[in-house]
Amino acid sequence: MVSCKDKYLLKVEELRVYFPANKGVFRRTADYIRAADGVTFGIERGQTFGLVGASGCGKTTIAKSILRLLPATSGRITFEQVDVLQANMAKIRQLRKQISLIFQNPHSSLNPRITVGNTISEPLKVHKNVTGSELTERVAELLSKVGISQDYINRYPHELSGGQRQRIAIARVLALQPKFIVCDEPTSAVDVSVQSQILNLLKDLQETFGLTYLFISHDLTVVEFFCDIVAVMYMGRIVEQAPAQQLHREPLHPHTRSLISAIPKLKQGHRLSQIASAGSELPSTPNWLTGCPFHHNCSLADNRCLNKTPQLMESNNQKGHFVACWKC
């Protein structure tokens, strides 16, 4: 029998990432910005887990902590039973062959002085010691997997469209045959007409190679289509988590409802329109001392919301649907 922890490829537990807020002439630490504050979730093998929220809510901070690109203040991140935060650099180098990142902007993530062929072959040469004809064959195979002709192998990034650049970035990620890929808003920098092509490509690759995704986005419509489970973040915390279709159909948290109500619709639902007045803008202060982090913008907030922080709990009416709200 598989234990609860064994079913997860990646497990994040009580992750906290605080940045010092320095003030004054001597730049002394006056406070801390809580980019991630007690975040917990698990991603099963072959699953696509979505992190959604407004800019600045902590989505990318969590992704960088998983990749050990940012130091965590506290918490635990486990990948295949390996404690990522406690691993030494030799172990991290091994883990980075299994964990890859697709950047938001393919134009800035690709070296403009390196050809497409060299961009894809570099990780193969560095990590796999692949050379000669085998290297050429692997590059051609990867280009084929992402729908790019071999005619592009000697071209430079500026000669490609945004969608083609993102496909090259995906091919580079696939070179090391990772198990887990962090997709940091991979469609936000491409045309709307190309977004569906990239998403369909990622879905096809997931089925072919058995990939597991952490998909970061601010677009709930894209997440509903692409993800299995979605977690909605606000000010460094997960305020709601549920299966994608269920979350979109029956949002519980006022912040989630306000995000969904902001999606353009031909006919606005009555239930969502009455909560639309609850804004989603972050308060002027970067942190809160007590209470629900959303109480600044919530029209439903009362004294308990101001004084006591709600924990992420499973809804009584919807199995697998978790929400951190005193009113839900």
Contacts in CASP RR format, 6 or more apart in sequence:
PFRMAT RR
TARGET T0000
AUTHOR 0000-0000-0000
METHOD contacts of the structure
MODEL  1
MVSCKDKYLLKVEELRVYFPANKGVFRRTADYIRAADGVTFGIERGQTFG
LVGASGCGKTTIAKSILRLLPATSGRITFEQVDVLQANMAKIRQLRKQIS
LIFQNPHSSLNPRITVGNTISEPLKVHKNVTGSELTERVAELLSKVGISQ
DYINRYPHELSGGQRQRIAIARVLALQPKFIVCDEPTSAVDVSVQSQILN
LLKDLQETFGLTYLFISHDLTVVEFFCDIVAVMYMGRIVEQAPAQQLHRE
PLHPHTRSLISAIPKLKQGHRLSQIASAGSELPSTPNWLTGCPFHHNCSL
ADNRCLNKTPQLMESNNQKGHFVACWKC
5 11 0 8 1.000
5 78 0 8 1.000
5 81 0 8 1.000
6 81 0 8 1.000
7 44 0 8 1.000
7 45 0 8 1.000
8 42 0 8 1.000
8 43 0 8 1.000
8 44 0 8 1.000
8 45 0 8 1.000
8 78 0 8 1.000
9 43 0 8 1.000
9 44 0 8 1.000
9 45 0 8 1.000
9 46 0 8 1.000
9 47 0 8 1.000
9 79 0 8 1.000
9 80 0 8 1.000
9 179 0 8 1.000
9 180 0 8 1.000
9 212 0 8 1.000
10 42 0 8 1.000
10 43 0 8 1.000
10 66 0 8 1.000
10 77 0 8 1.000
10 78 0 8 1.000
10 79 0 8 1.000
10 180 0 8 1.000
10 212 0 8 1.000
10 214 0 8 1.000
11 41 0 8 1.000
11 42 0 8 1.000
11 43 0 8 1.000
11 76 0 8 1.000
11 77 0 8 1.000
11 78 0 8 1.000
11 79 0 8 1.000
12 39 0 8 1.000
12 40 0 8 1.000
12 41 0 8 1.000
12 42 0 8 1.000
12 62 0 8 1.000
12 66 0 8 1.000
12 76 0 8 1.000
12 77 0 8 1.000
13 40 0 8 1.000
13 75 0 8 1.000
13 76 0 8 1.000
13 77 0 8 1.000
13 78 0 8 1.000
14 38 0 8 1.000
14 39 0 8 1.000
14 40 0 8 1.000
14 74 0 8 1.000
14 75 0 8 1.000
14 76 0 8 1.000
15 36 0 8 1.000
15 38 0 8 1.000
15 39 0 8 1.000
15 40 0 8 1.000
15 62 0 8 1.000
15 65 0 8 1.000
15 72 0 8 1.000
15 74 0 8 1.000
15 75 0 8 1.000
15 76 0 8 1.000
15 77 0 8 1.000
16 34 0 8 1.000
16 36 0 8 1.000
16 37 0 8 1.000
16 38 0 8 1.000
16 39 0 8 1.000
16 72 0 8 1.000
16 73 0 8 1.000
16 74 0 8 1.000
16 75 0 8 1.000
17 34 0 8 1.000
17 35 0 8 1.000
17 36 0 8 1.000
17 61 0 8 1.000
17 62 0 8 1.000
17 65 0 8 1.000
17 70 0 8 1.000
17 71 0 8 1.000
17 72 0 8 1.000
17 73 0 8 1.000
18 32 0 8 1.000
18 33 0 8 1.000
18 34 0 8 1.000
18 35 0 8 1.000
18 37 0 8 1.000
18 73 0 8 1.000
19 32 0 8 1.000
19 33 0 8 1.000
19 35 0 8 1.000
20 29 0 8 1.000
20 31 0 8 1.000
20 32 0 8 1.000
20 33 0 8 1.000
21 29 0 8 1.000
21 30 0 8 1.000
21 31 0 8 1.000
21 32 0 8 1.000
21 33 0 8 1.000
21 286 0 8 1.000
22 28 0 8 1.000
22 29 0 8 1.000
22 30 0 8 1.000
23 30 0 8 1.000
24 30 0 8 1.000
31 286 0 8 1.000
31 287 0 8 1.000
32 287 0 8 1.000
33 286 0 8 1.000
33 287 0 8 1.000
34 235 0 8 1.000
34 236 0 8 1.000
34 286 0 8 1.000
34 287 0 8 1.000
35 56 0 8 1.000
35 58 0 8 1.000
35 61 0 8 1.000
35 236 0 8 1.000
36 58 0 8 1.000
36 61 0 8 1.000
36 62 0 8 1.000
36 65 0 8 1.000
36 72 0 8 1.000
36 236 0 8 1.000
37 235 0 8 1.000
37 236 0 8 1.000
37 237 0 8 1.000
38 75 0 8 1.000
38 236 0 8 1.000
38 237 0 8 1.000
39 62 0 8 1.000
39 233 0 8 1.000
39 236 0 8 1.000
39 237 0 8 1.000
39 238 0 8 1.000
40 238 0 8 1.000
40 312 0 8 1.000
41 49 0 8 1.000
41 231 0 8 1.000
41 238 0 8 1.000
41 241 0 8 1.000
42 49 0 8 1.000
43 49 0 8 1.000
43 180 0 8 1.000
43 212 0 8 1.000
43 214 0 8 1.000
43 229 0 8 1.000
44 212 0 8 1.000
45 179 0 8 1.000
45 210 0 8 1.000
45 212 0 8 1.000
46 206 0 8 1.000
46 210 0 8 1.000
46 211 0 8 1.000
46 212 0 8 1.000
46 213 0 8 1.000
47 212 0 8 1.000
47 213 0 8 1.000
47 228 0 8 1.000
47 229 0 8 1.000
48 206 0 8 1.000
48 212 0 8 1.000
48 213 0 8 1.000
48 215 0 8 1.000
48 226 0 8 1.000
48 227 0 8 1.000
48 228 0 8 1.000
48 229 0 8 1.000
49 213 0 8 1.000
49 214 0 8 1.000
49 215 0 8 1.000
49 227 0 8 1.000
49 228 0 8 1.000
49 229 0 8 1.000
49 230 0 8 1.000
49 231 0 8 1.000
50 213 0 8 1.000
50 214 0 8 1.000
50 215 0 8 1.000
50 216 0 8 1.000
50 217 0 8 1.000
50 223 0 8 1.000
50 227 0 8 1.000
50 229 0 8 1.000
50 230 0 8 1.000
50 231 0 8 1.000
50 244 0 8 1.000
51 59 0 8 1.000
51 62 0 8 1.000
51 63 0 8 1.000
51 214 0 8 1.000
51 215 0 8 1.000
51 216 0 8 1.000
51 217 0 8 1.000
51 230 0 8 1.000
51 231 0 8 1.000
51 233 0 8 1.000
52 59 0 8 1.000
52 217 0 8 1.000
52 218 0 8 1.000
52 219 0 8 1.000
52 220 0 8 1.000
52 223 0 8 1.000
52 230 0 8 1.000
52 231 0 8 1.000
52 232 0 8 1.000
52 233 0 8 1.000
52 259 0 8 1.000
53 59 0 8 1.000
53 218 0 8 1.000
53 232 0 8 1.000
53 233 0 8 1.000
53 234 0 8 1.000
53 259 0 8 1.000
54 218 0 8 1.000
54 234 0 8 1.000
54 259 0 8 1.000
54 280 0 8 1.000
54 281 0 8 1.000
54 282 0 8 1.000
55 218 0 8 1.000
56 282 0 8 1.000
57 233 0 8 1.000
57 234 0 8 1.000
57 235 0 8 1.000
57 236 0 8 1.000
57 282 0 8 1.000
58 233 0 8 1.000
58 236 0 8 1.000
59 216 0 8 1.000
59 233 0 8 1.000
60 184 0 8 1.000
60 216 0 8 1.000
61 70 0 8 1.000
61 236 0 8 1.000
63 101 0 8 1.000
63 182 0 8 1.000
63 184 0 8 1.000
63 214 0 8 1.000
63 216 0 8 1.000
64 70 0 8 1.000
65 71 0 8 1.000
65 72 0 8 1.000
65 77 0 8 1.000
65 85 0 8 1.000
66 77 0 8 1.000
66 79 0 8 1.000
66 84 0 8 1.000
66 99 0 8 1.000
66 182 0 8 1.000
66 214 0 8 1.000
67 96 0 8 1.000
67 99 0 8 1.000
67 101 0 8 1.000
67 182 0 8 1.000
68 84 0 8 1.000
68 85 0 8 1.000
68 87 0 8 1.000
68 92 0 8 1.000
68 95 0 8 1.000
72 85 0 8 1.000
75 85 0 8 1.000
76 83 0 8 1.000
76 85 0 8 1.000
77 83 0 8 1.000
77 84 0 8 1.000
77 85 0 8 1.000
78 84 0 8 1.000
79 95 0 8 1.000
79 98 0 8 1.000
79 99 0 8 1.000
79 180 0 8 1.000
80 98 0 8 1.000
80 179 0 8 1.000
82 91 0 8 1.000
82 95 0 8 1.000
84 92 0 8 1.000
84 95 0 8 1.000
87 95 0 8 1.000
97 127 0 8 1.000
97 176 0 8 1.000
97 178 0 8 1.000
98 176 0 8 1.000
98 178 0 8 1.000
98 179 0 8 1.000
98 180 0 8 1.000
99 178 0 8 1.000
99 179 0 8 1.000
99 180 0 8 1.000
99 181 0 8 1.000
99 182 0 8 1.000
100 173 0 8 1.000
100 174 0 8 1.000
100 176 0 8 1.000
100 178 0 8 1.000
100 180 0 8 1.000
100 181 0 8 1.000
100 182 0 8 1.000
101 173 0 8 1.000
101 181 0 8 1.000
101 182 0 8 1.000
101 184 0 8 1.000
102 166 0 8 1.000
102 169 0 8 1.000
102 170 0 8 1.000
102 173 0 8 1.000
102 181 0 8 1.000
102 182 0 8 1.000
102 183 0 8 1.000
102 184 0 8 1.000
102 186 0 8 1.000
103 109 0 8 1.000
103 169 0 8 1.000
103 184 0 8 1.000
103 186 0 8 1.000
104 184 0 8 1.000
104 185 0 8 1.000
104 186 0 8 1.000
104 188 0 8 1.000
104 189 0 8 1.000
105 189 0 8 1.000
106 157 0 8 1.000
106 162 0 8 1.000
106 163 0 8 1.000
106 165 0 8 1.000
106 166 0 8 1.000
106 168 0 8 1.000
106 169 0 8 1.000
106 189 0 8 1.000
106 190 0 8 1.000
107 157 0 8 1.000
107 162 0 8 1.000
107 165 0 8 1.000
107 189 0 8 1.000
109 169 0 8 1.000
110 119 0 8 1.000
110 157 0 8 1.000
110 165 0 8 1.000
110 168 0 8 1.000
110 169 0 8 1.000
111 119 0 8 1.000
111 157 0 8 1.000
112 156 0 8 1.000
112 157 0 8 1.000
112 158 0 8 1.000
113 156 0 8 1.000
114 122 0 8 1.000
114 156 0 8 1.000
115 153 0 8 1.000
115 154 0 8 1.000
115 155 0 8 1.000
115 156 0 8 1.000
116 143 0 8 1.000
116 148 0 8 1.000
116 152 0 8 1.000
116 153 0 8 1.000
116 154 0 8 1.000
116 155 0 8 1.000
116 156 0 8 1.000
116 157 0 8 1.000
116 160 0 8 1.000
116 168 0 8 1.000
117 139 0 8 1.000
117 153 0 8 1.000
117 154 0 8 1.000
119 157 0 8 1.000
119 168 0 8 1.000
119 172 0 8 1.000
120 139 0 8 1.000
120 142 0 8 1.000
120 143 0 8 1.000
120 168 0 8 1.000
120 171 0 8 1.000
120 172 0 8 1.000
120 175 0 8 1.000
121 130 0 8 1.000
121 135 0 8 1.000
121 138 0 8 1.000
121 139 0 8 1.000
121 175 0 8 1.000
122 172 0 8 1.000
123 172 0 8 1.000
123 175 0 8 1.000
123 176 0 8 1.000
124 130 0 8 1.000
124 135 0 8 1.000
124 138 0 8 1.000
124 139 0 8 1.000
124 175 0 8 1.000
124 176 0 8 1.000
125 131 0 8 1.000
125 135 0 8 1.000
127 176 0 8 1.000
128 175 0 8 1.000
128 176 0 8 1.000
130 138 0 8 1.000
138 175 0 8 1.000
139 153 0 8 1.000
140 150 0 8 1.000
140 153 0 8 1.000
142 171 0 8 1.000
142 174 0 8 1.000
142 175 0 8 1.000
143 149 0 8 1.000
143 150 0 8 1.000
143 152 0 8 1.000
143 153 0 8 1.000
143 171 0 8 1.000
144 150 0 8 1.000
145 171 0 8 1.000
145 174 0 8 1.000
145 205 0 8 1.000
145 208 0 8 1.000
146 167 0 8 1.000
146 168 0 8 1.000
146 170 0 8 1.000
146 171 0 8 1.000
146 174 0 8 1.000
146 201 0 8 1.000
146 205 0 8 1.000
147 167 0 8 1.000
147 201 0 8 1.000
148 164 0 8 1.000
148 167 0 8 1.000
148 168 0 8 1.000
148 171 0 8 1.000
152 160 0 8 1.000
152 164 0 8 1.000
152 168 0 8 1.000
157 165 0 8 1.000
157 168 0 8 1.000
160 168 0 8 1.000
161 194 0 8 1.000
162 189 0 8 1.000
162 190 0 8 1.000
162 191 0 8 1.000
162 194 0 8 1.000
163 190 0 8 1.000
163 191 0 8 1.000
163 194 0 8 1.000
163 197 0 8 1.000
163 198 0 8 1.000
166 186 0 8 1.000
166 187 0 8 1.000
166 189 0 8 1.000
166 190 0 8 1.000
166 194 0 8 1.000
166 198 0 8 1.000
167 198 0 8 1.000
167 201 0 8 1.000
170 186 0 8 1.000
170 198 0 8 1.000
170 201 0 8 1.000
170 202 0 8 1.000
170 205 0 8 1.000
173 181 0 8 1.000
174 205 0 8 1.000
174 209 0 8 1.000
177 209 0 8 1.000
178 211 0 8 1.000
179 211 0 8 1.000
179 212 0 8 1.000
180 211 0 8 1.000
180 212 0 8 1.000
180 213 0 8 1.000
180 214 0 8 1.000
181 211 0 8 1.000
181 212 0 8 1.000
181 213 0 8 1.000
181 214 0 8 1.000
182 213 0 8 1.000
182 214 0 8 1.000
182 216 0 8 1.000
183 202 0 8 1.000
183 213 0 8 1.000
183 214 0 8 1.000
183 215 0 8 1.000
183 216 0 8 1.000
184 216 0 8 1.000
185 216 0 8 1.000
185 217 0 8 1.000
185 218 0 8 1.000
186 198 0 8 1.000
186 202 0 8 1.000
187 194 0 8 1.000
187 195 0 8 1.000
187 198 0 8 1.000
187 199 0 8 1.000
187 217 0 8 1.000
187 219 0 8 1.000
187 222 0 8 1.000
188 217 0 8 1.000
188 218 0 8 1.000
188 219 0 8 1.000
190 198 0 8 1.000
195 222 0 8 1.000
199 222 0 8 1.000
199 225 0 8 1.000
199 226 0 8 1.000
202 213 0 8 1.000
202 226 0 8 1.000
203 226 0 8 1.000
205 211 0 8 1.000
206 212 0 8 1.000
206 213 0 8 1.000
213 227 0 8 1.000
215 223 0 8 1.000
215 226 0 8 1.000
215 227 0 8 1.000
217 223 0 8 1.000
220 230 0 8 1.000
220 248 0 8 1.000
220 259 0 8 1.000
220 260 0 8 1.000
220 263 0 8 1.000
221 263 0 8 1.000
223 230 0 8 1.000
223 244 0 8 1.000
224 230 0 8 1.000
224 244 0 8 1.000
224 245 0 8 1.000
224 247 0 8 1.000
224 248 0 8 1.000
225 244 0 8 1.000
226 244 0 8 1.000
227 244 0 8 1.000
228 243 0 8 1.000
228 244 0 8 1.000
229 241 0 8 1.000
229 242 0 8 1.000
229 243 0 8 1.000
229 244 0 8 1.000
230 241 0 8 1.000
230 242 0 8 1.000
230 243 0 8 1.000
230 244 0 8 1.000
230 247 0 8 1.000
231 238 0 8 1.000
231 240 0 8 1.000
231 241 0 8 1.000
232 238 0 8 1.000
232 239 0 8 1.000
232 240 0 8 1.000
232 241 0 8 1.000
232 247 0 8 1.000
232 253 0 8 1.000
232 255 0 8 1.000
232 256 0 8 1.000
232 259 0 8 1.000
233 239 0 8 1.000
234 255 0 8 1.000
234 280 0 8 1.000
234 293 0 8 1.000
234 294 0 8 1.000
235 282 0 8 1.000
235 283 0 8 1.000
235 287 0 8 1.000
235 288 0 8 1.000
235 293 0 8 1.000
235 294 0 8 1.000
236 293 0 8 1.000
237 293 0 8 1.000
237 324 0 8 1.000
238 312 0 8 1.000
238 322 0 8 1.000
238 324 0 8 1.000
239 253 0 8 1.000
239 255 0 8 1.000
239 256 0 8 1.000
239 293 0 8 1.000
239 294 0 8 1.000
239 312 0 8 1.000
239 323 0 8 1.000
239 324 0 8 1.000
239 325 0 8 1.000
240 247 0 8 1.000
240 251 0 8 1.000
240 252 0 8 1.000
240 253 0 8 1.000
240 255 0 8 1.000
240 256 0 8 1.000
240 321 0 8 1.000
240 322 0 8 1.000
240 323 0 8 1.000
240 324 0 8 1.000
240 325 0 8 1.000
241 247 0 8 1.000
241 312 0 8 1.000
241 321 0 8 1.000
241 322 0 8 1.000
241 323 0 8 1.000
242 318 0 8 1.000
242 320 0 8 1.000
242 321 0 8 1.000
242 322 0 8 1.000
243 320 0 8 1.000
243 321 0 8 1.000
246 318 0 8 1.000
246 321 0 8 1.000
247 256 0 8 1.000
247 321 0 8 1.000
248 260 0 8 1.000
250 318 0 8 1.000
250 321 0 8 1.000
251 257 0 8 1.000
251 259 0 8 1.000
251 260 0 8 1.000
251 272 0 8 1.000
252 315 0 8 1.000
252 318 0 8 1.000
252 321 0 8 1.000
252 323 0 8 1.000
252 325 0 8 1.000
252 328 0 8 1.000
253 294 0 8 1.000
253 323 0 8 1.000
253 324 0 8 1.000
253 325 0 8 1.000
253 328 0 8 1.000
254 275 0 8 1.000
254 278 0 8 1.000
254 294 0 8 1.000
254 298 0 8 1.000
254 299 0 8 1.000
254 300 0 8 1.000
254 325 0 8 1.000
254 327 0 8 1.000
255 278 0 8 1.000
255 280 0 8 1.000
255 294 0 8 1.000
255 297 0 8 1.000
255 298 0 8 1.000
257 272 0 8 1.000
257 275 0 8 1.000
257 276 0 8 1.000
257 278 0 8 1.000
258 275 0 8 1.000
258 276 0 8 1.000
258 278 0 8 1.000
258 279 0 8 1.000
258 280 0 8 1.000
258 297 0 8 1.000
259 280 0 8 1.000
260 272 0 8 1.000
261 268 0 8 1.000
261 272 0 8 1.000
261 273 0 8 1.000
261 275 0 8 1.000
261 276 0 8 1.000
262 276 0 8 1.000
262 280 0 8 1.000
275 299 0 8 1.000
277 299 0 8 1.000
278 297 0 8 1.000
278 298 0 8 1.000
278 299 0 8 1.000
278 300 0 8 1.000
279 297 0 8 1.000
280 297 0 8 1.000
281 297 0 8 1.000
283 296 0 8 1.000
283 297 0 8 1.000
288 296 0 8 1.000
290 306 0 8 1.000
290 307 0 8 1.000
290 308 0 8 1.000
290 309 0 8 1.000
291 305 0 8 1.000
291 306 0 8 1.000
291 307 0 8 1.000
291 308 0 8 1.000
291 309 0 8 1.000
291 310 0 8 1.000
292 298 0 8 1.000
292 301 0 8 1.000
292 305 0 8 1.000
292 306 0 8 1.000
292 308 0 8 1.000
292 309 0 8 1.000
292 310 0 8 1.000
292 324 0 8 1.000
292 325 0 8 1.000
292 326 0 8 1.000
293 309 0 8 1.000
294 301 0 8 1.000
295 301 0 8 1.000
295 305 0 8 1.000
295 306 0 8 1.000
298 305 0 8 1.000
300 327 0 8 1.000
302 326 0 8 1.000
304 326 0 8 1.000
305 326 0 8 1.000
305 327 0 8 1.000
308 326 0 8 1.000
310 324 0 8 1.000
310 325 0 8 1.000
310 326 0 8 1.000
311 324 0 8 1.000
312 322 0 8 1.000
312 323 0 8 1.000
312 324 0 8 1.000
313 322 0 8 1.000
313 323 0 8 1.000
313 324 0 8 1.000
314 320 0 8 1.000
314 321 0 8 1.000
314 322 0 8 1.000
315 321 0 8 1.000
315 322 0 8 1.000
315 323 0 8 1.000
315 328 0 8 1.000
END
